[in-house]
Amino acid sequence: MIESLARLKRHAAAPWAGAAIVALALLALPFALAAVGTTWVRITNLAILFVFLSLGLNIVVGFAGLLDLGYVAFYAVGAYVYALLASPHFGIHWPFWAILPLGAAVAALFGVLIGAPTLKLRGDYLAIVTLGFGEIVRIFLNNLSQPVNITNGPQGIARIDPFRLGGIDFSKSDSFLGLTFSGPIKYYYLLLAVLLAVIFINVRLQNSRIGRAWEAIREDEIAARAMGIDTNRIIALTFVIGAALAAVAGVMVASYYGIAHYAMGSQLGLKAFCAAVLGGIGNIPGAMLGGVLLGVVEALGAGYIGDLTGNMFGSNYQDVFAFIVLIAVLVLRPSGLLGERVGDRA
């Protein structure tokens, strides 16, 4: 009996020990990468930004089964909200933590605007409408420079304030305890902290009544409605939550790169969808894996690691690499890298 209890305690402690090892590895990761080159830290940050996009889209496409191709519009809303309120453009310099929830709230409002008129649409029709919504937002932002210059047109808004915590500027290098914290390393920890919060929200939503309602609607909407699920309310809530998480990604991108420009996101909607498909639709670890893979592929094609490969790869092939990887995964593993294979379900 005593031996069984001891074995049980060891089994119960194992997940915590594994989590502690992972946490220590994540904390030490940027310094290990910086020893090789700061380029790898920037690649890691880019991968985390793709994970943000993939996790948000995974709620809409994976959990609820709604084909949303205008997802990147909400990302753009978050980026521009941060740019307008934390840059010399209007002379407003609000702190990051004040703008982050505001950007999510504004994008959630846009989610209501797109969700309300599309409650009855599904499949290809929903995809076409949301794609059109994304194009409307793109044209609107690119032309909102006259008669009052709000978005600075196609040039976008630059010189956005970096994240600051107390007297620490995350765009500059600092030394602490004999360690050099460069700008990318400090942003790595910021991105990681926000990412953990987003992962927590995803897990809690998936295991909640709302998550079970999403799964029921995804599998059979008619049966879900027959069981008493208010499908219209749940679907509208899906767009709101997905839009808010997309805006968080937009705020993080704008604060990291220091510019809000819709061209930064013109292809991100499709790439975020690719990331979700790569890992496995409706799978949180899969969405994270897909985001990491696509971020690395994006960095590869953009020439981030040209110095490491002898400039074998140019700066115009990121889309080619991304879609080659996607096609290969769909051919070899149609359900995604971490998705269920046919016959996995009992």
N, C-alpha and C positions, 0 to 999 in steps of 0.2 A: 504494500500500500504506500509506504513512504517512498519507495523507489519510483512508483508510478507518479506520485505527486511531484517528485524532483524532475522526472522526465517531462511532465506537463509544463512545469515552470521554465524548463529549458526551451521547449517549443514556443511558449508564449513570449520569451525574451528574444527569440531569433529574429522576428520582424523588426524589433526596435534596434537590435544590433546592426541589422542590414541597413536600416534607415540612417543610423549614425555614421556608418561607413560611407554611404552615398553622400550625406551632408558634408562630411569632411572632404570627400573627393571634389564636390562642387565648389567648396570654399577655396581649395588649393588649385583648382583647375586653371584660372587665369594666369597665375604665376608660373605654372608649369608650361603653359603655352607661350607666355612672354619670354621664357628662357630660349625658346626656339625662334620666336619672332613675334612682334606685336601684330603682324598681319593675322595670325591665327586667333588672337583675341577678337579682332574685328570680325572675322569669319564667324566665330562663336556668337557674337552679339547679333549678327545678321540672321543666324539660324534661330536664335531665340525670338527675334521679331517675326519670323515666319511661323514659329510655333504659336505666337499670339493669334495671328490670322487664322491658322488652321483650327485652333481650339474654338474660336468664335464661330467659324463657319460650320464646324462639326456639330454644334448645337442645332443649327437650322437644317442642314442637309443630313447629318448622321442621326441625331436623336429623333427629329420630327419628320424626316424624309421629304423636306421641301426643297425643290431645286431653285436656289437663289443665286443668280448670276450677277446681281447688282450689289453684292455684299461690299465691294470695295468703295462704294459711295459713302457708306457710314464711316469707313476708315478715313476718307478724305475730310468728312465733317469734323472728326476729332482732331485731325492735324491742323485744319484751318482755325478751329476754335482756339487751340493753343497758340497758333501763330498770331492771331489778332489780339490776344490778351497778354502776350508775353514777348513783345518785340517793339522796336522803335517805330513800326508802321503807323500806329495810332498813339504812340507814346505811353502805352499801358504795359505795366510790368507786374502782373499778378504772379503769386508763387505757384509752383508746379502743383502742389497738393490741393490748391483751390480750383485750379483749372481742370484737373483730371476728372473729378466727379461731374463738373459742369459740362465738359465735353461729352461724357457718357450720357448725361441727361438730354442734351440737345440731339445727339444721335438717336436716342431712344424715341424722342418725339418724331424724328424722321422715320423711324421704324413703324410708328403708329400710322403715319401718313401713307407709307407703302403697304402696310399690312391690312389696313381697313378695306381698301377697295379690291384687294386680291384674295379675300377670304374664300371665295368659291373657286378659285383657279388652282389647278394642279398640273404637274408634269411639264410638258413643253410650253403650255400657255403661261404658266407661272414664270418659267425661265425667260420667255420673251419679254414679259412685262417688267420683270426685275432688271433684265439687261437694258431695256429702254430707260428705266429709272436711273441706272448708273450713267447712261449717256447724257440724260438730262442734267444730272448733277455736274458732270464733267463740263458740258457746254456752259452751264450757269456760272460755275466758278471761273472758267477761263474768260468769261466776258463781263464779269462783275467789276470792271475797272472804269466804267463811264456811266453816268456823268460824275459819280463819286467813286474814287479809287478805293475799293474795299479789299479785293483779293489780289490786286496788282497784276491781273490778267494772266497770260500764259507764263510770265516770268516767275510767278509765285512770290511768296513772302520769305525773305532771307533774314539773316542776323537774329534768329530767334534766340531768346534767352536760354542758356543751358540750365540744367537742374542744379539747384543749390540747396545745401543742407547746412543751416547755420552759416558759418563763414567759409564753408568748403565749396569750391567751384568744381563741378564734375567734368568740366572741359579741360582742366589743367592738371598737371602732375603734382603730387605731394608725396612726402616721405613720412613714414610712421613706423616706429619700432624697427628701423633699419630696412624697411621694405619700401619700394617705390611704387606708388599707386598712380599709374598713368590715367589719362582720361578714359580710354576704352576699358581699363580694368575697373574703374569706379562705376562706369555705366553698366558693366557686366553685373555687378552686385545689385544695382538698382533694378535692372531688367529681371534678374533672378528673383528678387523679392516680390515684384509685381506679378511675375509669372507664377510663383507659388500660390499667391492669392487667387489668380485666375483658375489654376488647377483645382484648388479647394472648392471654388464656386462650381466648376464643372462636375466634380465628383458629387457634391451635395445635391446638385440639380438632378443628376442621373439617378441617384438613389432616393429621390423624393417622389411624392405623388405626382408632381408635374412631369418628372422624368418617365414614370410609368405611363402617364397619359400620352406623352410624346411617342413612346414605343407602340402603344395601342393604335394611335392614329397612323403611324408609319406602316404598321402591318396590315391594318384593315380599318379604314376610317368609318365605314358604315357600322361595323361591329362596335367600335369605340363609342359612337353616338348612341347605339342601342343600349350600351351599358351605363348611360347617363353622363358621359363626358361631354362638357361644353366645348366642342371642337373649335368653334369660332374664337372663343376667348383664349383657348390654349394656343392656337395658331398665331393669333395677334401677339400674345405674350412671347412666343418664339421669336418673332421679328424684333420685338423690343429688346430682349436680352441679347440676341445676336448682334444687333446694332450697337448696343452699349459696349460690348466686348470689342467690337471692331474699332470703335472710337478710342478705346484704351490703347489699342495697337497704334492708331494714328497719332495720338499724343506722344507715345513713346518714340515713334519714328521721328516726329518733328523735333522733339527735344534732343534726340541723339544726333541727327544730321544737321540740325540748325536751319532747316528750310522746309517750307510747306509748298509743295508743287504737285498738281494733280498728275503730271507726267510720271511722278514717282510711283503712282498707283494705277497707271493705265492698264498694266498687265497683271497686277497683283490679285485681282478677283479670280481670274482663271488659275493663277498659280496657287492661290490658297485652296481652291477646289482640288487641284492636282495633289497638293500636300495631304488633304483629307483622304483622297482616294488611295494614295500611295500607302499610307499606314493602315487603312481599313475604316470604312464608313461606320460611324457610331461607336468608335473605339477611342477612348481618351489616350491611352498609351500609343495607339496607332497614329492619332492625329499629331502627337508630339514627335514621333519618329519621322512621319512624313514631313513635318515642318523642318526638322533638323536636316534631313536629306536634301530637301529642296533648297534650303538656305546654303548648304555647302555647294550644291550644284550651281546655284546662282552666283556664288562667290567665284567658283571655278571658271564659269563662262564670262564673268565680268573682269577677269584678269587679276583678281585679288592675289592669287598665288602664282602669278607669272614669274616672280623672282625665284620661286621654289622649283618651277618646272622649266626654267630656261626660256620663259615666254613662249611655250608651246601653244598656249591658248590666248586668243585675242580677247578683245573687250566687247565683241558683238555676238557672242555665241551662247549667252546664258539661256535664252529661250530654246535654242536648239537642244542644248544639253538637258534642260528640264523636261522637254517633251519626249526625248529619246528614253530617258529614265522612266517616264510615265508609261510609255508604250511597252517597254520591256517588262515592267511589273504587271501590267494588265494582261499581257500574253502569258507570263509564267505564273502569276498569282492573281487571278481576276478579283478576288475578294480583298486584296490588299495584303501587305506584308504581315500584319498582325490580325487580319480579319479571319472569320471562320471559313474553313474549307468545306466544300460540299461533303455532307456526311458527318460533319463534326457534331451536329445536333442529334440528340437521341430521338 
